[in-house]
Each structure stands twice: as C-alpha cells, then as structure tokens.
Amino acid sequence: MKILSIQSSVAYGHVGNSAAVFPLQRLGHEVWPVLTVHFSNHTGYGAWRGPLLAPADVAEVIAGIADRGVLGDADVVLSGYQGDPAMGAVILDAVTSVKTLNPGALYCCDPVMGDVGRGMFVRPGIPEYLRDVVVPRADIVTPNQFELEFLAGRRTNTIGDLLAAVDTVRATGPRHVLVTSVLHDDLPAGALEVVAVSDAGAWAVTTPLLPINPNGGGDITAALYLAHLATTGSPATALERTTNSIFAVLEATLAAGTRELQLVTAQSAIADPPTRFAARRLR
C-alpha cells in the first residue's frame, strides 16, 4: 500500500510523520511523507526550533509528486494536526487530486484539536473548520473522546452516549470512526477503551490505563488503524492489532522512563501485533 502522509515532523522524538512513517514502513507499506513543519522537537517541551512551512510550499511538494505521474498510485491520504485553514485546504486539494486519479483511495483524518485536561490547544476557528469542512470529506476519522464530543456536540458519559455521538459524526460523511482514550461510566476503575465503528458494527477493546500520556500516541494510532483497516477490511481486526501494538509501545515507553515513545525498542510489536487484548462487539 502507498500512503501520502501530510503531517508535521520533528528531528528529536516521535510526533506527526516522525511517529507515523516508521510504523507504516515496518508493516511493509510505502510512505510518501510531506512535512508541514520541521521542528527540533515536539511543542510539549515548551521550546523548540525550526520552520513552520508555508501552505504554498507544501502544495509545491505535492505538485512535484504529481509531476512524477505517481499521485494516482496513492491508496491513502493521511493527515494529522492542521494548524491553519490554508494548510487544511492544501490537504483537501491533495485528497481531491488523489481521489480523482484513484477513486478507490481513502482519506484518513486525525482531527487533532484538544484533549481532556488540556481543552482545545489549536488556534480559534480550527475546531469548527475540522468539524464543518475537513471531517465530512474523510473516509476514516480517529478522534479521541474529547474531540468526538466536540464533533458531535454532545457528552459521552456512557457507551450508549459514545455510540450515539459516533453515529452523529458518521452521518456527516466518514464511514469509519475510531475513538481513542475512551472513559465512561460503565468501565471499571483503571481501565481504558478504544472503540471502532463502521457500517459493519461497533467494537471495543479494553486495556489497563497506564500512568503515561506521551505526545504522538494518537499519530501512531491513526497510522496503524488505517493500515490494518485498509489491508484486512475488518474494523474489529484493525482495532485489535492497533490497540495491542500501541499498548506494547506504551509499556516499553513506561519501562524506559522517557517522555518519547519507544518506537524502535517496541518495533517487533508493531510488525507482529501481540494478541493480548481482544475486541468485543458492541452492536
């Protein structure tokens, strides 16, 4: 599979394309990374260096790929953090170009905008832009629970609430929704869920809640889920493989005592996902 991944990049650590590209390659996929920024490190450190690339420059890179006559070979377009509507427009133009050349291509959008405890951390207007313009164009979206609640305009205190919120988002366009970092009233203490919903049904995987929340986890999750979904056609299988791999990476990161994801250390769990946690059907 060939994946056009339009995301940020860091020299040190693993977020954006620096989190997504290696796992996708480890699974045997060809990745064309297009960078929207190239920073020294992720912004969670509070200080960083490097350029924020202009939307026009990003568009030029994508145009150069088109000049090679290969843009239509892309099976998936993947996007993450979109800090500016102008960058979002470049990404959507790329999606249009790829799908015009390859109608079977998919667009996977990780609608990065905020999280529990942090609130919205993107510029004003970006959440509404993602909700109203970008998400309806996507085939696959991978919000966390906080982002899902914004996209759907409702709280999700129970698993029934969560599924209703997903249905609201799916009605706007996306066929597949993966919800990460799910906590609800029906879960026992110390547990966390990831939920996948499609036309075929809904499934959840429950794992222990680890005392760690490193940057980049959502970027890897989106990349792995789209890869497994596209190759297997099964949301339940994609959910199981993704969750098991991510949990193994988080365990390795916790054991190492670092704030950067241990992708290289845990790469065997990416290439060959463990079978520790199974998906259960919700409906």
GIRADA-V872165 format. One record per pair of residues at least 24 apart in sequence whose C-alpha atoms are under 10 Angstrom apart, sorted by sequence separation. I is the first residue (numbers start at 1). GAP is how many residues later the second one is. D is the distance in whole Angstrom. If there is no record, write none. Layout:
BEGIN
i:I gap:GAP d:D
i:I gap:GAP d:D
END
This chain:
BEGIN
i:1 gap:24 d:10
i:9 gap:24 d:9
i:34 gap:24 d:7
i:74 gap:24 d:7
i:75 gap:24 d:9
i:111 gap:24 d:7
i:127 gap:24 d:8
i:158 gap:24 d:10
i:159 gap:24 d:9
i:160 gap:24 d:10
i:174 gap:24 d:9
i:175 gap:24 d:7
i:176 gap:24 d:10
i:178 gap:24 d:10
i:182 gap:24 d:9
i:221 gap:24 d:9
i:245 gap:24 d:5
i:246 gap:24 d:8
i:8 gap:25 d:9
i:9 gap:25 d:9
i:10 gap:25 d:10
i:34 gap:25 d:9
i:72 gap:25 d:8
i:73 gap:25 d:8
i:74 gap:25 d:9
i:109 gap:25 d:8
i:110 gap:25 d:9
i:157 gap:25 d:10
i:158 gap:25 d:8
i:159 gap:25 d:6
i:175 gap:25 d:10
i:177 gap:25 d:9
i:178 gap:25 d:10
i:179 gap:25 d:9
i:220 gap:25 d:10
i:221 gap:25 d:7
i:244 gap:25 d:8
i:245 gap:25 d:5
i:248 gap:25 d:9
i:1 gap:26 d:10
i:2 gap:26 d:10
i:3 gap:26 d:7
i:4 gap:26 d:9
i:5 gap:26 d:7
i:6 gap:26 d:8
i:7 gap:26 d:7
i:8 gap:26 d:8
i:9 gap:26 d:6
i:15 gap:26 d:9
i:16 gap:26 d:9
i:35 gap:26 d:9
i:71 gap:26 d:8
i:72 gap:26 d:5
i:76 gap:26 d:10
i:109 gap:26 d:7
i:120 gap:26 d:9
i:156 gap:26 d:9
i:157 gap:26 d:8
i:158 gap:26 d:5
i:159 gap:26 d:8
i:160 gap:26 d:10
i:176 gap:26 d:10
i:178 gap:26 d:10
i:183 gap:26 d:10
i:220 gap:26 d:8
i:244 gap:26 d:9
i:245 gap:26 d:8
i:247 gap:26 d:10
i:248 gap:26 d:8
i:1 gap:27 d:8
i:2 gap:27 d:6
i:3 gap:27 d:6
i:4 gap:27 d:6
i:5 gap:27 d:6
i:6 gap:27 d:6
i:7 gap:27 d:6
i:8 gap:27 d:5
i:9 gap:27 d:7
i:10 gap:27 d:8
i:11 gap:27 d:7
i:12 gap:27 d:8
i:13 gap:27 d:9
i:14 gap:27 d:8
i:15 gap:27 d:7
i:34 gap:27 d:7
i:71 gap:27 d:6
i:72 gap:27 d:7
i:74 gap:27 d:9
i:75 gap:27 d:8
i:82 gap:27 d:10
i:108 gap:27 d:9
i:109 gap:27 d:10
i:119 gap:27 d:8
i:120 gap:27 d:9
i:156 gap:27 d:9
i:157 gap:27 d:5
i:158 gap:27 d:5
i:159 gap:27 d:7
i:170 gap:27 d:9
i:242 gap:27 d:10
i:245 gap:27 d:8
i:246 gap:27 d:9
i:247 gap:27 d:9
i:1 gap:28 d:5
i:2 gap:28 d:5
i:3 gap:28 d:5
i:4 gap:28 d:5
i:5 gap:28 d:5
i:6 gap:28 d:5
i:7 gap:28 d:5
i:8 gap:28 d:5
i:9 gap:28 d:6
i:10 gap:28 d:5
i:11 gap:28 d:6
i:12 gap:28 d:6
i:13 gap:28 d:6
i:14 gap:28 d:8
i:15 gap:28 d:10
i:33 gap:28 d:10
i:34 gap:28 d:7
i:59 gap:28 d:9
i:62 gap:28 d:9
i:66 gap:28 d:10
i:70 gap:28 d:9
i:71 gap:28 d:9
i:72 gap:28 d:8
i:73 gap:28 d:8
i:74 gap:28 d:8
i:75 gap:28 d:9
i:76 gap:28 d:9
i:77 gap:28 d:8
i:78 gap:28 d:9
i:79 gap:28 d:8
i:80 gap:28 d:9
i:81 gap:28 d:9
i:82 gap:28 d:9
i:107 gap:28 d:10
i:109 gap:28 d:9
i:110 gap:28 d:9
i:115 gap:28 d:10
i:116 gap:28 d:9
i:118 gap:28 d:10
i:119 gap:28 d:9
i:141 gap:28 d:9
i:156 gap:28 d:7
i:157 gap:28 d:6
i:158 gap:28 d:6
i:159 gap:28 d:9
i:170 gap:28 d:8
i:181 gap:28 d:9
i:218 gap:28 d:9
i:241 gap:28 d:9
i:242 gap:28 d:8
i:244 gap:28 d:10
i:245 gap:28 d:5
i:248 gap:28 d:10
i:1 gap:29 d:6
i:2 gap:29 d:6
i:3 gap:29 d:6
i:4 gap:29 d:6
i:5 gap:29 d:6
i:6 gap:29 d:6
i:7 gap:29 d:5
i:8 gap:29 d:5
i:9 gap:29 d:5
i:10 gap:29 d:5
i:11 gap:29 d:5
i:12 gap:29 d:5
i:13 gap:29 d:7
i:33 gap:29 d:10
i:55 gap:29 d:9
i:58 gap:29 d:8
i:62 gap:29 d:9
i:71 gap:29 d:10
i:72 gap:29 d:5
i:73 gap:29 d:7
i:75 gap:29 d:7
i:76 gap:29 d:5
i:77 gap:29 d:6
i:78 gap:29 d:6
i:79 gap:29 d:7
i:80 gap:29 d:6
i:81 gap:29 d:7
i:82 gap:29 d:8
i:83 gap:29 d:9
i:108 gap:29 d:9
i:109 gap:29 d:6
i:114 gap:29 d:9
i:115 gap:29 d:7
i:116 gap:29 d:8
i:117 gap:29 d:9
i:141 gap:29 d:9
i:148 gap:29 d:9
i:156 gap:29 d:9
i:157 gap:29 d:9
i:158 gap:29 d:9
i:166 gap:29 d:10
i:170 gap:29 d:9
i:196 gap:29 d:10
i:217 gap:29 d:8
i:220 gap:29 d:10
i:241 gap:29 d:9
i:244 gap:29 d:6
i:245 gap:29 d:7
i:247 gap:29 d:9
i:1 gap:30 d:8
i:2 gap:30 d:8
i:3 gap:30 d:8
i:4 gap:30 d:7
i:5 gap:30 d:8
i:6 gap:30 d:7
i:7 gap:30 d:8
i:8 gap:30 d:6
i:9 gap:30 d:6
i:10 gap:30 d:5
i:11 gap:30 d:6
i:12 gap:30 d:8
i:32 gap:30 d:10
i:55 gap:30 d:9
i:56 gap:30 d:9
i:59 gap:30 d:10
i:60 gap:30 d:10
i:71 gap:30 d:8
i:72 gap:30 d:5
i:74 gap:30 d:10
i:75 gap:30 d:5
i:76 gap:30 d:5
i:77 gap:30 d:5
i:78 gap:30 d:5
i:79 gap:30 d:5
i:80 gap:30 d:5
i:81 gap:30 d:7
i:82 gap:30 d:7
i:83 gap:30 d:9
i:107 gap:30 d:8
i:108 gap:30 d:6
i:109 gap:30 d:8
i:110 gap:30 d:8
i:111 gap:30 d:7
i:112 gap:30 d:9
i:113 gap:30 d:9
i:114 gap:30 d:8
i:115 gap:30 d:8
i:116 gap:30 d:6
i:120 gap:30 d:10
i:140 gap:30 d:9
i:148 gap:30 d:10
i:166 gap:30 d:9
i:167 gap:30 d:9
i:217 gap:30 d:10
i:241 gap:30 d:10
i:243 gap:30 d:9
i:244 gap:30 d:6
i:245 gap:30 d:9
i:247 gap:30 d:9
i:6 gap:31 d:10
i:7 gap:31 d:10
i:8 gap:31 d:8
i:9 gap:31 d:9
i:10 gap:31 d:5
i:11 gap:31 d:9
i:34 gap:31 d:10
i:52 gap:31 d:10
i:55 gap:31 d:6
i:56 gap:31 d:8
i:59 gap:31 d:6
i:62 gap:31 d:10
i:63 gap:31 d:9
i:66 gap:31 d:9
i:70 gap:31 d:9
i:71 gap:31 d:9
i:72 gap:31 d:9
i:74 gap:31 d:7
i:75 gap:31 d:6
i:76 gap:31 d:6
i:77 gap:31 d:6
i:78 gap:31 d:6
i:79 gap:31 d:6
i:80 gap:31 d:6
i:81 gap:31 d:5
i:82 gap:31 d:9
i:107 gap:31 d:5
i:108 gap:31 d:6
i:109 gap:31 d:6
i:110 gap:31 d:6
i:111 gap:31 d:7
i:112 gap:31 d:7
i:113 gap:31 d:9
i:114 gap:31 d:10
i:115 gap:31 d:5
i:116 gap:31 d:9
i:139 gap:31 d:9
i:148 gap:31 d:7
i:166 gap:31 d:7
i:167 gap:31 d:9
i:205 gap:31 d:9
i:241 gap:31 d:9
i:242 gap:31 d:8
i:243 gap:31 d:9
i:244 gap:31 d:7
i:245 gap:31 d:10
i:9 gap:32 d:8
i:10 gap:32 d:6
i:54 gap:32 d:9
i:55 gap:32 d:5
i:58 gap:32 d:7
i:59 gap:32 d:8
i:62 gap:32 d:7
i:66 gap:32 d:9
i:72 gap:32 d:10
i:73 gap:32 d:9
i:74 gap:32 d:9
i:75 gap:32 d:9
i:76 gap:32 d:7
i:77 gap:32 d:8
i:78 gap:32 d:8
i:79 gap:32 d:8
i:80 gap:32 d:6
i:81 gap:32 d:8
i:106 gap:32 d:8
i:107 gap:32 d:5
i:108 gap:32 d:5
i:109 gap:32 d:5
i:110 gap:32 d:5
i:111 gap:32 d:6
i:112 gap:32 d:8
i:114 gap:32 d:7
i:115 gap:32 d:7
i:138 gap:32 d:10
i:141 gap:32 d:10
i:147 gap:32 d:9
i:148 gap:32 d:9
i:163 gap:32 d:9
i:166 gap:32 d:9
i:203 gap:32 d:8
i:204 gap:32 d:8
i:217 gap:32 d:9
i:241 gap:32 d:5
i:242 gap:32 d:10
i:243 gap:32 d:10
i:244 gap:32 d:7
i:9 gap:33 d:9
i:10 gap:33 d:10
i:32 gap:33 d:9
i:54 gap:33 d:8
i:55 gap:33 d:9
i:57 gap:33 d:10
i:58 gap:33 d:9
i:72 gap:33 d:9
i:79 gap:33 d:9
i:80 gap:33 d:10
i:106 gap:33 d:6
i:107 gap:33 d:6
i:108 gap:33 d:6
i:109 gap:33 d:7
i:110 gap:33 d:6
i:111 gap:33 d:9
i:113 gap:33 d:9
i:114 gap:33 d:6
i:136 gap:33 d:8
i:140 gap:33 d:9
i:141 gap:33 d:7
i:145 gap:33 d:10
i:146 gap:33 d:9
i:147 gap:33 d:10
i:162 gap:33 d:9
i:163 gap:33 d:10
i:202 gap:33 d:8
i:203 gap:33 d:6
i:217 gap:33 d:8
i:240 gap:33 d:9
i:241 gap:33 d:7
i:243 gap:33 d:9
i:244 gap:33 d:6
i:8 gap:34 d:9
i:53 gap:34 d:9
i:55 gap:34 d:9
i:56 gap:34 d:8
i:59 gap:34 d:9
i:63 gap:34 d:10
i:105 gap:34 d:9
i:106 gap:34 d:8
i:107 gap:34 d:9
i:108 gap:34 d:8
i:109 gap:34 d:9
i:110 gap:34 d:9
i:113 gap:34 d:7
i:135 gap:34 d:8
i:136 gap:34 d:8
i:138 gap:34 d:10
i:139 gap:34 d:7
i:140 gap:34 d:6
i:141 gap:34 d:8
i:142 gap:34 d:8
i:143 gap:34 d:8
i:144 gap:34 d:8
i:145 gap:34 d:6
i:146 gap:34 d:9
i:163 gap:34 d:8
i:200 gap:34 d:9
i:201 gap:34 d:9
i:202 gap:34 d:8
i:203 gap:34 d:10
i:205 gap:34 d:7
i:206 gap:34 d:10
i:240 gap:34 d:9
i:241 gap:34 d:8
i:243 gap:34 d:8
i:244 gap:34 d:9
i:55 gap:35 d:7
i:59 gap:35 d:8
i:62 gap:35 d:10
i:112 gap:35 d:8
i:135 gap:35 d:9
i:136 gap:35 d:9
i:137 gap:35 d:9
i:138 gap:35 d:7
i:139 gap:35 d:4
i:140 gap:35 d:6
i:141 gap:35 d:6
i:142 gap:35 d:6
i:143 gap:35 d:7
i:144 gap:35 d:5
i:145 gap:35 d:6
i:146 gap:35 d:9
i:200 gap:35 d:8
i:201 gap:35 d:9
i:204 gap:35 d:8
i:205 gap:35 d:7
i:240 gap:35 d:8
i:241 gap:35 d:10
i:243 gap:35 d:9
i:55 gap:36 d:9
i:111 gap:36 d:7
i:114 gap:36 d:9
i:136 gap:36 d:5
i:137 gap:36 d:6
i:138 gap:36 d:5
i:139 gap:36 d:5
i:140 gap:36 d:5
i:141 gap:36 d:5
i:142 gap:36 d:5
i:143 gap:36 d:5
i:144 gap:36 d:4
i:145 gap:36 d:6
i:146 gap:36 d:9
i:159 gap:36 d:9
i:166 gap:36 d:10
i:198 gap:36 d:9
i:199 gap:36 d:10
i:200 gap:36 d:9
i:203 gap:36 d:8
i:204 gap:36 d:9
i:207 gap:36 d:8
i:214 gap:36 d:8
i:240 gap:36 d:9
i:241 gap:36 d:9
i:243 gap:36 d:9
i:110 gap:37 d:10
i:111 gap:37 d:9
i:113 gap:37 d:9
i:135 gap:37 d:8
i:136 gap:37 d:4
i:137 gap:37 d:7
i:138 gap:37 d:8
i:139 gap:37 d:6
i:140 gap:37 d:6
i:141 gap:37 d:6
i:142 gap:37 d:6
i:143 gap:37 d:6
i:144 gap:37 d:6
i:145 gap:37 d:6
i:180 gap:37 d:10
i:181 gap:37 d:9
i:198 gap:37 d:7
i:203 gap:37 d:9
i:206 gap:37 d:9
i:207 gap:37 d:9
i:210 gap:37 d:9
i:213 gap:37 d:8
i:240 gap:37 d:7
i:241 gap:37 d:9
i:10 gap:38 d:10
i:83 gap:38 d:10
i:84 gap:38 d:9
i:88 gap:38 d:9
i:131 gap:38 d:9
i:135 gap:38 d:7
i:136 gap:38 d:6
i:138 gap:38 d:9
i:139 gap:38 d:9
i:140 gap:38 d:8
i:141 gap:38 d:8
i:142 gap:38 d:7
i:143 gap:38 d:9
i:144 gap:38 d:7
i:145 gap:38 d:8
i:180 gap:38 d:8
i:197 gap:38 d:7
i:198 gap:38 d:10
i:205 gap:38 d:7
i:209 gap:38 d:10
i:212 gap:38 d:7
i:239 gap:38 d:10
i:240 gap:38 d:6
i:241 gap:38 d:10
i:10 gap:39 d:10
i:11 gap:39 d:9
i:83 gap:39 d:7
i:84 gap:39 d:8
i:134 gap:39 d:10
i:135 gap:39 d:7
i:136 gap:39 d:10
i:138 gap:39 d:10
i:145 gap:39 d:10
i:163 gap:39 d:8
i:196 gap:39 d:6
i:197 gap:39 d:9
i:204 gap:39 d:10
i:205 gap:39 d:9
i:208 gap:39 d:9
i:211 gap:39 d:10
i:212 gap:39 d:9
i:214 gap:39 d:9
i:239 gap:39 d:9
i:240 gap:39 d:6
i:10 gap:40 d:9
i:82 gap:40 d:9
i:83 gap:40 d:7
i:84 gap:40 d:10
i:85 gap:40 d:9
i:111 gap:40 d:9
i:132 gap:40 d:9
i:195 gap:40 d:10
i:196 gap:40 d:7
i:207 gap:40 d:8
i:210 gap:40 d:8
i:211 gap:40 d:10
i:213 gap:40 d:10
i:214 gap:40 d:9
i:239 gap:40 d:7
i:240 gap:40 d:10
i:81 gap:41 d:9
i:82 gap:41 d:10
i:83 gap:41 d:10
i:84 gap:41 d:9
i:85 gap:41 d:7
i:88 gap:41 d:9
i:92 gap:41 d:9
i:96 gap:41 d:9
i:131 gap:41 d:9
i:180 gap:41 d:8
i:195 gap:41 d:9
i:210 gap:41 d:8
i:212 gap:41 d:8
i:213 gap:41 d:10
i:220 gap:41 d:10
i:237 gap:41 d:9
i:238 gap:41 d:10
i:32 gap:42 d:9
i:83 gap:42 d:10
i:84 gap:42 d:7
i:88 gap:42 d:8
i:92 gap:42 d:7
i:95 gap:42 d:9
i:180 gap:42 d:10
i:196 gap:42 d:9
i:197 gap:42 d:10
i:212 gap:42 d:7
i:236 gap:42 d:9
i:237 gap:42 d:8
i:31 gap:43 d:9
i:83 gap:43 d:7
i:91 gap:43 d:9
i:95 gap:43 d:9
i:178 gap:43 d:9
i:179 gap:43 d:10
i:196 gap:43 d:7
i:211 gap:43 d:8
i:217 gap:43 d:10
i:220 gap:43 d:9
i:236 gap:43 d:6
i:8 gap:44 d:9
i:30 gap:44 d:9
i:36 gap:44 d:10
i:82 gap:44 d:8
i:83 gap:44 d:10
i:85 gap:44 d:7
i:89 gap:44 d:9
i:178 gap:44 d:8
i:195 gap:44 d:8
i:196 gap:44 d:10
i:210 gap:44 d:8
i:214 gap:44 d:9
i:215 gap:44 d:8
i:216 gap:44 d:8
i:217 gap:44 d:8
i:235 gap:44 d:10
i:236 gap:44 d:8
i:8 gap:45 d:9
i:31 gap:45 d:10
i:32 gap:45 d:10
i:33 gap:45 d:10
i:34 gap:45 d:10
i:36 gap:45 d:9
i:82 gap:45 d:10
i:84 gap:45 d:9
i:85 gap:45 d:9
i:88 gap:45 d:9
i:89 gap:45 d:9
i:92 gap:45 d:8
i:159 gap:45 d:10
i:194 gap:45 d:8
i:212 gap:45 d:10
i:214 gap:45 d:6
i:215 gap:45 d:7
i:216 gap:45 d:7
i:236 gap:45 d:8
i:31 gap:46 d:10
i:36 gap:46 d:9
i:88 gap:46 d:7
i:92 gap:46 d:9
i:194 gap:46 d:9
i:212 gap:46 d:10
i:213 gap:46 d:8
i:214 gap:46 d:6
i:215 gap:46 d:8
i:224 gap:46 d:8
i:31 gap:47 d:10
i:36 gap:47 d:9
i:82 gap:47 d:10
i:178 gap:47 d:8
i:212 gap:47 d:9
i:213 gap:47 d:10
i:214 gap:47 d:7
i:82 gap:48 d:8
i:85 gap:48 d:10
i:178 gap:48 d:10
i:194 gap:48 d:10
i:195 gap:48 d:10
i:213 gap:48 d:10
i:85 gap:49 d:10
i:145 gap:49 d:9
i:194 gap:49 d:7
i:144 gap:50 d:9
i:145 gap:50 d:10
i:176 gap:50 d:10
i:193 gap:50 d:9
i:36 gap:51 d:8
i:144 gap:51 d:10
i:6 gap:52 d:9
i:82 gap:52 d:10
i:142 gap:53 d:10
i:176 gap:53 d:9
i:142 gap:54 d:9
i:6 gap:56 d:9
i:178 gap:57 d:9
i:4 gap:58 d:9
i:20 gap:58 d:9
i:140 gap:58 d:9
i:177 gap:58 d:9
i:79 gap:59 d:10
i:176 gap:59 d:8
i:20 gap:60 d:10
i:78 gap:60 d:10
i:4 gap:61 d:10
i:17 gap:61 d:10
i:77 gap:61 d:10
i:178 gap:61 d:8
i:17 gap:62 d:9
i:78 gap:62 d:9
i:79 gap:62 d:10
i:80 gap:62 d:10
i:16 gap:63 d:9
i:17 gap:63 d:9
i:76 gap:63 d:10
i:78 gap:63 d:10
i:180 gap:63 d:10
i:16 gap:64 d:7
i:15 gap:65 d:10
i:16 gap:65 d:8
i:109 gap:65 d:9
i:116 gap:65 d:9
i:15 gap:66 d:10
i:108 gap:66 d:9
i:115 gap:66 d:9
i:4 gap:67 d:9
i:107 gap:67 d:9
i:108 gap:68 d:9
i:109 gap:68 d:10
i:110 gap:68 d:10
i:2 gap:69 d:10
i:4 gap:69 d:10
i:5 gap:69 d:10
i:108 gap:69 d:10
i:207 gap:69 d:9
i:2 gap:70 d:10
i:3 gap:70 d:9
i:4 gap:70 d:6
i:207 gap:70 d:7
i:2 gap:71 d:7
i:3 gap:71 d:6
i:4 gap:71 d:8
i:5 gap:71 d:8
i:6 gap:71 d:8
i:7 gap:71 d:8
i:8 gap:71 d:9
i:206 gap:71 d:7
i:207 gap:71 d:10
i:1 gap:72 d:9
i:2 gap:72 d:5
i:3 gap:72 d:6
i:4 gap:72 d:6
i:5 gap:72 d:6
i:6 gap:72 d:6
i:7 gap:72 d:6
i:8 gap:72 d:8
i:205 gap:72 d:7
i:206 gap:72 d:8
i:1 gap:73 d:8
i:2 gap:73 d:5
i:3 gap:73 d:5
i:4 gap:73 d:5
i:5 gap:73 d:5
i:6 gap:73 d:5
i:7 gap:73 d:6
i:8 gap:73 d:7
i:205 gap:73 d:6
i:206 gap:73 d:8
i:1 gap:74 d:6
i:2 gap:74 d:7
i:3 gap:74 d:6
i:4 gap:74 d:6
i:5 gap:74 d:6
i:6 gap:74 d:7
i:7 gap:74 d:7
i:8 gap:74 d:9
i:144 gap:74 d:8
i:204 gap:74 d:8
i:205 gap:74 d:5
i:206 gap:74 d:9
i:1 gap:75 d:8
i:2 gap:75 d:9
i:3 gap:75 d:7
i:4 gap:75 d:9
i:5 gap:75 d:9
i:6 gap:75 d:9
i:7 gap:75 d:8
i:143 gap:75 d:8
i:203 gap:75 d:10
i:204 gap:75 d:5
i:205 gap:75 d:7
i:6 gap:76 d:10
i:142 gap:76 d:8
i:203 gap:76 d:6
i:204 gap:76 d:6
i:205 gap:76 d:9
i:142 gap:77 d:9
i:202 gap:77 d:10
i:203 gap:77 d:5
i:204 gap:77 d:7
i:202 gap:78 d:9
i:203 gap:78 d:4
i:204 gap:78 d:7
i:142 gap:79 d:8
i:143 gap:79 d:9
i:202 gap:79 d:6
i:203 gap:79 d:5
i:142 gap:80 d:6
i:201 gap:80 d:8
i:202 gap:80 d:5
i:203 gap:80 d:7
i:6 gap:81 d:10
i:141 gap:81 d:8
i:142 gap:81 d:10
i:201 gap:81 d:8
i:202 gap:81 d:5
i:140 gap:82 d:9
i:201 gap:82 d:6
i:142 gap:83 d:9
i:196 gap:83 d:9
i:200 gap:83 d:9
i:6 gap:84 d:10
i:7 gap:84 d:10
i:142 gap:84 d:9
i:195 gap:84 d:9
i:197 gap:84 d:10
i:6 gap:85 d:7
i:140 gap:85 d:9
i:141 gap:85 d:9
i:194 gap:85 d:9
i:195 gap:85 d:10
i:196 gap:85 d:10
i:197 gap:85 d:9
i:5 gap:86 d:10
i:140 gap:86 d:7
i:195 gap:86 d:10
i:196 gap:86 d:10
i:197 gap:86 d:9
i:139 gap:87 d:10
i:195 gap:87 d:9
i:6 gap:88 d:9
i:140 gap:89 d:10
i:4 gap:90 d:9
i:4 gap:91 d:9
i:4 gap:94 d:9
i:3 gap:102 d:10
i:2 gap:103 d:10
i:3 gap:103 d:10
i:4 gap:103 d:10
i:5 gap:103 d:9
i:3 gap:104 d:10
i:112 gap:106 d:9
i:111 gap:107 d:10
i:112 gap:107 d:9
i:110 gap:108 d:8
i:110 gap:109 d:7
i:110 gap:111 d:9
i:110 gap:112 d:6
i:109 gap:113 d:8
i:110 gap:113 d:9
i:108 gap:114 d:8
i:109 gap:114 d:10
i:108 gap:115 d:9
i:108 gap:117 d:9
i:109 gap:117 d:10
i:108 gap:118 d:7
i:107 gap:119 d:9
i:108 gap:119 d:10
i:163 gap:119 d:9
i:106 gap:120 d:9
i:163 gap:120 d:9
i:160 gap:122 d:9
i:159 gap:123 d:9
i:106 gap:124 d:9
i:105 gap:125 d:10
i:80 gap:138 d:9
i:81 gap:138 d:9
i:80 gap:139 d:7
i:79 gap:140 d:9
i:78 gap:141 d:10
i:80 gap:142 d:9
i:79 gap:143 d:9
i:80 gap:143 d:10
i:78 gap:144 d:8
i:79 gap:144 d:9
i:78 gap:145 d:8
i:78 gap:148 d:9
i:77 gap:149 d:10
i:76 gap:150 d:8
i:76 gap:151 d:9
i:76 gap:154 d:9
i:75 gap:155 d:9
i:44 gap:170 d:9
i:44 gap:171 d:7
i:43 gap:172 d:9
i:42 gap:173 d:8
i:42 gap:174 d:9
i:19 gap:196 d:9
i:20 gap:196 d:9
i:24 gap:196 d:9
i:19 gap:197 d:6
i:20 gap:197 d:10
i:23 gap:197 d:7
i:27 gap:197 d:9
i:18 gap:198 d:9
i:19 gap:198 d:8
i:20 gap:198 d:10
i:21 gap:198 d:10
i:22 gap:198 d:9
i:23 gap:198 d:10
i:29 gap:198 d:8
i:15 gap:199 d:10
i:16 gap:199 d:9
i:17 gap:199 d:9
i:19 gap:199 d:9
i:20 gap:199 d:6
i:21 gap:199 d:9
i:24 gap:199 d:7
i:28 gap:199 d:10
i:14 gap:200 d:9
i:15 gap:200 d:6
i:16 gap:200 d:7
i:19 gap:200 d:6
i:20 gap:200 d:5
i:23 gap:200 d:8
i:24 gap:200 d:7
i:27 gap:200 d:8
i:14 gap:201 d:8
i:15 gap:201 d:4
i:16 gap:201 d:10
i:18 gap:201 d:9
i:19 gap:201 d:6
i:20 gap:201 d:8
i:22 gap:201 d:10
i:23 gap:201 d:7
i:27 gap:201 d:9
i:13 gap:202 d:9
i:14 gap:202 d:6
i:15 gap:202 d:8
i:16 gap:202 d:9
i:17 gap:202 d:8
i:18 gap:202 d:9
i:19 gap:202 d:9
i:20 gap:202 d:8
i:21 gap:202 d:8
i:24 gap:202 d:10
i:13 gap:203 d:9
i:14 gap:203 d:9
i:15 gap:203 d:9
i:16 gap:203 d:6
i:17 gap:203 d:9
i:20 gap:203 d:6
i:21 gap:203 d:10
i:24 gap:203 d:7
i:15 gap:204 d:6
i:16 gap:204 d:8
i:19 gap:204 d:9
i:20 gap:204 d:8
i:23 gap:204 d:10
i:24 gap:204 d:10
i:14 gap:205 d:9
i:15 gap:205 d:8
i:14 gap:206 d:9
i:17 gap:206 d:9
i:16 gap:207 d:10
i:7 gap:212 d:9
i:45 gap:214 d:10
i:44 gap:215 d:10
i:5 gap:218 d:9
i:42 gap:218 d:10
i:3 gap:220 d:10
i:23 gap:222 d:10
i:3 gap:223 d:10
i:3 gap:224 d:9
i:2 gap:225 d:10
i:1 gap:226 d:8
i:1 gap:229 d:9
i:1 gap:230 d:8
i:23 gap:240 d:8
i:27 gap:240 d:10
i:22 gap:241 d:8
i:23 gap:241 d:9
i:26 gap:241 d:7
i:27 gap:241 d:10
i:19 gap:242 d:8
i:22 gap:242 d:9
i:26 gap:242 d:9
i:20 gap:243 d:10
i:27 gap:243 d:7
i:28 gap:243 d:8
i:19 gap:244 d:8
i:23 gap:244 d:7
i:26 gap:244 d:7
i:27 gap:244 d:5
i:14 gap:245 d:10
i:15 gap:245 d:9
i:22 gap:245 d:9
i:23 gap:245 d:10
i:26 gap:245 d:6
i:27 gap:245 d:8
i:13 gap:246 d:9
i:14 gap:246 d:7
i:15 gap:246 d:9
i:23 gap:246 d:10
i:24 gap:246 d:9
i:25 gap:246 d:9
i:26 gap:246 d:9
i:13 gap:247 d:6
i:14 gap:247 d:6
i:23 gap:247 d:6
i:24 gap:247 d:9
i:12 gap:248 d:9
i:13 gap:248 d:7
i:14 gap:248 d:9
i:22 gap:248 d:10
i:23 gap:248 d:8
i:13 gap:249 d:9
i:14 gap:249 d:8
i:13 gap:250 d:10
END
